[in-house]
Amino acid sequence: MSTTTAPEQVAEDVLPRQHRRGGTRTARTHETLIGAAMASPAVILLIVFFLVPVLLAFGLAFTNARLISPRPPHFVGADNFIRLFGDSLFWASLRNTAYFAVVVVPVQAGLALVLALLANAKVRGTNFFRTVYFAPVVTSMVVISLLWRFIYQPDGLLNKIIEAVSFGQWHGTDWLNNPSTAMPAIMFMSIWQAVGFHMIIWLAGLQTISRDLYEAAALDGASTWKTFTHITWPGLRATRTFILITITIAALSLFTQISVMTQGGPLDSTTTVVFMAVRSGYEQQSTSYAAAVSLVFFVLVLAVSGVQRFLTREQD
């Protein structure tokens, strides 16, 4: 017969439980520290390259700071914003940016989806075409812009092709020095360069849709269009939201192509908001005015992204 009393038995039962709880807390603390250590590089980069510049831009926008000046900056209130909203160049750059985004976003997304549907087909050679479509994406935008600048020259490859196809009846134009063709030329090049990236994203979304749904639709005799509208398109809800937002942000932040190919010309027909901010801050050395442009642009992009996210949200 055991001689252990009831209080002693209770103590023996409580001690292991307390030991287990202490061990669980220690393990959780250890996991938390490991998680914090793994996330710290990303958090530090986010703080240094996003939070600090945003706060600095917010502070500079209310001063008269210049990039190089012997005079210290002082507070000027909303003068930079008043000047900005009365600047005709700002409104022209805003129209150019909106024009680029309105054309590029649907065309690039739609073309990428068509290419993804073709690349997703079970035919020979699809891997080769996927590589060809994606090749421009891994090439530097500066290199591509320089290449297309030569193509668009009056004696460039494009005009040579036009002359050959039209048997010398049409000689083309100086695409980048014509206000009516400069922005469309940059649009065409930008879509060509980035369509492969979004094709891969569409393709990844297509491959998450169950093949059983397509087999059931085939058994029911559904047409290709009905299969697309009732199976493929609803199955790409999350993918199309991601693509829509990423293409829009990239289109609104257009800069590299403009800087390399046209420098905002001709007649400011290709000046965008980002290019205006960079030129104001570095060429004109008006850091405070560039900060005001950047803040207004940040608010506009945030608003557009929020509206897109609201319109593409999943309905309960």
DAMOKA-V704551 format. One line per field, one symbol per residue. ss: DSSP state (A for helix, B for strand, O for the rest). psi: psi as a letter, one per 30 degrees, with the letter a starting at -180 (. if undefined). burial: 1 if it has 24 or more other C-alpha atoms within 12 Angstrom, else 0. A space follows every 10 residues. Layout:
ss: ???
psi: ???
burial: ???
This chain:
ss: OOOOOAAAAA AAAAAAAAAA AAAAAAAAAA AAAAAAAAAA AAAAAAAAAA AAAAAAAAAA OOBOOOOOOO OOOOBOOOAA AAAAAOOAAA AAAAAAAAAA AAAAAAAAAA AAAAAAAAAO OOOOOAAAAA AAAAAAAAOO AAAAAAAAAA AOOOOOAAAA AAAAAOOOOO OOOOAAAOOO OAAAAAAAAA AAAAAAAAAA AAAAAAOOOO AAAAAAAAAO OOOAAAAAAA AAAAAOAAAA AAAAAAAAAA AAOOOAAAAA AOOOOOOOOO OOAAAAAAAA AAAOOOAAAA AAAAAAAAAA AAAAAAAAAA AOOOOO
psi: kkgkleeeee eeeeeeeeee eeeeeeeeee eeeeeeeefe eeeeeeeefd eeeeeeeeef fgahklejkf kkllkgbgee eeeefgjfee eeeeeeeeee eeeeeeeeee eeeeeeeeff kilkgeeeee eeefefegkk eeeeeeefee eflegaeeee eeeeeghgfk galiefgjff feeeeeeeee eeefeeefee eeeeeeffkk feeeeeeeef gkleeeeeff eeeefgeeee eeeeeeeeee efgkeeeeee efhfakhgfg kleeeeeeee eeefgieeee eeeeeeeeee eeeeeeeeee fglkk.
burial: 0000000000 0000000000 0000000000 0000000000 0000000000 0000011111 1111111000 0000000001 1001000011 1111011111 1011111111 1111111111 0000000001 0011011000 1001100110 1110000110 0000000000 0111111100 0111111111 1111111111 1110110010 0001000000 0000000000 1100111111 1011111111 1111111111 1111100111 1111111111 1000011111 1111111100 1001100000 000000
